[in-house]
Amino acid sequence: MPFPDFFARIPGITLRDPLAELLGAAEGGLIDYRFTDAVKLAGHACPTVAGAWLMTVRGLRALYGSEIPERGNIAVAMHERMDSGVAGVIASVATLLTGAAGDGGFKGLGGQHIRRGLLQFGVGSGAGMTLTRVDTKAAVNCIFRPNFVVADPRLGDLLPAVIHGSASAAEIRLFGQLWQDRVRRILIDHGDDPAVIETRLYQA
């Protein structure tokens, strides 16, 4: 699949999903996730999808350290309402990695492996999202600050023509290249930058 080359350089994450193991979908319940999985889910790659990926991955690593994170054992609290800004997009990427779901999620087997109700919106007065381990109640607040990675000024010049359909093929191609260059800088150049992705670990 012809994704941008830099996608392959973005570190993935391995999760253990006990439900997948129980149902024979993954040996040992181990599932590898890559940024391309988030792109397929969202249908595009943008700063929001990049930030959602980084927040969730870094949050999981903060909660589990050297352990393999357990998918289905994480509650996700979005501090914005579902219809506010890009909260829904961020939550969808968080759900992909954590398994946390809202009212339409999996209701469990015999009271176990419940995913429904692990995703909530409009929780608290903070910013970003909070991941909480269901077993230990340890939590991490994750905040994405995309403005620290500025867009190429040419994007603003090209945007009106692209939106209104008057851009040439060369201009459309350049717009896409400049757009993905910012995504690349967020994920590759600033993937571990605390100014861009802030994580704060605490006990809930």
C-alpha positions as CSV (number, residue, x, y, z in Angstrom):
1,M,0.0,0.0,0.0
2,P,1.5,3.3,-1.1
3,F,1.8,5.1,2.3
4,P,4.4,7.8,2.8
5,D,7.8,6.2,3.4
6,F,8.2,7.8,6.9
7,F,5.2,5.7,8.2
8,A,7.5,2.7,8.4
9,R,9.8,4.6,10.7
10,I,7.2,5.3,13.4
11,P,7.6,2.9,16.3
12,G,4.7,0.5,16.7
13,I,3.4,-1.1,19.9
14,T,2.5,-4.7,20.9
15,L,-0.5,-5.2,23.1
16,R,-1.9,-8.3,24.8
17,D,-5.6,-8.8,24.4
18,P,-7.0,-11.6,26.7
19,L,-10.2,-11.7,24.7
20,A,-8.4,-12.2,21.4
21,E,-6.5,-15.0,23.1
22,L,-9.6,-16.6,24.5
23,L,-11.4,-16.6,21.2
24,G,-8.3,-17.9,19.3
25,A,-7.9,-14.7,17.3
26,A,-4.2,-14.1,18.3
27,E,-1.7,-16.5,19.8
28,G,-1.0,-15.5,23.3
29,G,-3.3,-12.5,22.7
30,L,-0.4,-10.6,21.3
31,I,-1.3,-8.0,18.6
32,D,1.1,-5.6,16.9
33,Y,-0.3,-2.2,16.0
34,R,1.3,0.4,13.7
35,F,0.5,4.0,12.8
36,T,-0.8,2.7,9.5
37,D,-3.6,1.0,11.5
38,A,-4.7,4.3,12.8
39,V,-4.6,5.8,9.3
40,K,-6.7,3.0,8.0
41,L,-9.2,3.6,10.8
42,A,-9.4,7.4,10.3
43,G,-9.1,7.2,6.5
44,H,-6.4,9.9,6.6
45,A,-3.2,11.0,8.3
46,C,-3.3,14.5,10.0
47,P,-1.8,16.2,13.1
48,T,-4.9,15.0,15.1
49,V,-4.4,11.4,14.2
50,A,-0.7,11.7,14.8
51,G,-1.3,13.3,18.2
52,A,-3.9,10.7,19.2
53,W,-1.5,7.9,18.3
54,L,1.4,9.4,20.3
55,M,-0.8,10.3,23.3
56,T,-2.2,6.7,23.5
57,V,1.1,5.0,22.9
58,R,3.0,7.1,25.4
59,G,0.2,6.9,27.9
60,L,0.2,3.1,27.7
61,R,4.0,3.0,28.1
62,A,3.8,5.3,31.1
63,L,1.2,3.0,32.7
64,Y,2.9,-0.3,32.0
65,G,6.6,0.5,31.8
66,S,8.5,-2.6,30.4
67,E,5.4,-4.7,30.6
68,I,3.2,-5.4,27.6
69,P,0.1,-3.3,27.9
70,E,-3.2,-5.2,28.3
71,R,-5.9,-4.2,25.8
72,G,-9.3,-4.1,27.4
73,N,-7.8,-3.2,30.8
74,I,-7.8,0.6,30.1
75,A,-10.5,3.2,30.6
76,V,-10.3,6.3,28.5
77,A,-11.7,9.6,29.7
78,M,-11.9,12.4,27.1
79,H,-12.0,15.8,28.7
80,E,-14.0,17.3,25.8
81,R,-17.5,16.4,24.8
82,M,-17.9,13.9,21.9
83,D,-19.2,16.6,19.6
84,S,-16.4,19.1,20.5
85,G,-13.6,19.7,18.0
86,V,-11.6,16.6,17.2
87,A,-12.4,14.6,20.4
88,G,-14.2,11.9,18.4
89,V,-11.2,11.3,16.1
90,I,-8.8,11.2,19.1
91,A,-11.1,8.8,20.9
92,S,-11.4,6.4,17.9
93,V,-7.6,6.0,17.8
94,A,-7.5,5.5,21.6
95,T,-10.2,2.8,21.2
96,L,-8.2,1.1,18.5
97,L,-5.3,0.6,20.9
98,T,-7.0,0.3,24.3
99,G,-10.2,-1.5,23.4
100,A,-12.1,1.1,25.5
101,A,-15.6,1.6,24.0
102,G,-18.7,3.6,24.8
103,D,-22.3,2.4,25.0
104,G,-22.0,0.4,21.8
105,G,-19.0,-1.6,22.8
106,F,-18.6,-5.3,23.6
107,K,-20.6,-6.2,26.8
108,G,-18.4,-9.0,27.8
109,L,-18.5,-12.8,28.3
110,G,-19.7,-14.0,31.7
111,G,-18.9,-10.6,33.3
112,Q,-15.4,-10.6,31.9
113,H,-13.7,-8.7,29.0
114,I,-16.2,-5.9,29.1
115,R,-15.3,-3.0,26.8
116,R,-18.6,-1.1,27.0
117,G,-18.5,1.9,29.3
118,L,-14.7,2.2,29.3
119,L,-14.8,5.3,27.1
120,Q,-16.3,8.5,28.4
121,F,-16.5,12.1,27.1
122,G,-16.8,15.4,29.0
123,V,-15.1,14.0,32.1
124,G,-13.4,16.5,34.4
125,S,-12.2,20.0,33.7
126,G,-8.7,19.3,32.4
127,A,-7.4,18.9,28.9
128,G,-6.5,16.1,26.6
129,M,-7.4,12.6,27.8
130,T,-6.7,10.3,30.7
131,L,-5.9,6.6,30.5
132,T,-6.6,4.6,33.6
133,R,-5.7,1.0,34.3
134,V,-8.8,-0.9,35.5
135,D,-6.7,-3.3,37.6
136,T,-4.4,-0.9,39.5
137,K,-6.3,2.4,39.0
138,A,-3.0,4.0,38.0
139,A,-3.8,6.8,35.5
140,V,-1.9,9.1,33.1
141,N,-3.1,12.4,31.7
142,C,-2.0,13.0,28.1
143,I,-2.1,16.4,26.4
144,F,-1.2,17.1,22.7
145,R,0.1,20.5,21.7
146,P,0.2,20.6,17.9
147,N,1.0,24.3,17.8
148,F,4.6,23.5,18.8
149,V,5.1,22.0,15.4
150,V,4.1,24.7,13.0
151,A,2.7,24.1,9.5
152,D,4.5,25.3,6.4
153,P,3.1,28.7,5.5
154,R,2.5,27.6,2.0
155,L,-0.3,25.4,3.2
156,G,-2.3,28.4,4.2
157,D,-1.8,29.9,0.7
158,L,-2.8,26.7,-1.1
159,L,-5.8,25.8,1.1
160,P,-8.4,28.1,-0.4
161,A,-7.7,26.9,-4.0
162,V,-7.7,23.2,-2.8
163,I,-11.0,23.6,-1.0
164,H,-12.7,25.5,-3.9
165,G,-11.5,23.1,-6.5
166,S,-9.4,25.7,-8.4
167,A,-6.0,24.2,-7.5
168,S,-3.9,22.7,-10.2
169,A,-2.7,19.1,-10.0
170,A,0.8,20.3,-9.1
171,E,-0.7,22.5,-6.3
172,I,-2.8,19.6,-4.9
173,R,0.3,17.4,-4.9
174,L,2.4,20.0,-3.1
175,F,-0.4,20.5,-0.6
176,G,-0.4,16.8,0.3
177,Q,3.3,16.7,0.6
178,L,3.4,19.7,2.9
179,W,0.6,18.3,5.0
180,Q,2.3,15.0,5.5
181,D,5.6,16.8,6.2
182,R,4.0,18.3,9.3
183,V,2.6,14.8,10.3
184,R,6.2,13.5,9.8
185,R,7.7,16.1,12.0
186,I,5.2,15.5,14.8
187,L,5.7,11.7,14.8
188,I,9.4,11.4,13.9
189,D,11.1,14.7,15.1
190,H,8.8,15.3,18.1
191,G,7.5,11.9,19.0
192,D,9.3,12.0,22.4
193,D,9.1,15.8,22.9
194,P,7.4,16.6,26.2
195,A,6.5,20.0,24.9
196,V,4.4,18.4,22.2
197,I,3.1,15.3,24.1
198,E,2.8,15.9,27.8
199,T,2.1,12.8,30.1
200,R,1.5,13.1,33.8
201,L,1.2,9.8,35.8
202,Y,-0.8,9.7,39.0
203,Q,-2.9,7.3,41.1
204,A,-6.6,7.7,40.5
